[in-house]
Amino acid sequence: MAERRVNVGWAEGLHARPASIFVRAATAAGVPLTIAKTDGNPVNAASMLAVLSLGAQSGEEIVLASDADGAEVALERLAKLVTEGLEELPETV
């Protein structure tokens, strides 16, 4: 299982617009991914309702994970998106 532990970089946390950006990027990754709070249960990273249900706040640590082939690249890109609070997924990492 590949995973990345990152801190949420969006000032408003993973709510509304940032969650939408994250979910679109997770869906576009093409591999099944999960997201969880450090001590919480993982949820589907491609589900808007699941991501919103986490209630992840700015600066809070989250865990991105996948056991799929090719997950390392997807996790690295999503980790950059979340950590830097970007408006869109960068083309390269």
Secondary structure, 3 states (H helix, E strand, C coil): CEEEEEECCCCCCCCHHHHHHHHHHHHHCCCCCEEEECCCCCEECCCHHHHHHHCCCCCCEEEEEECCCCHHHHHHHHHHHHHHCCCCCCCCC
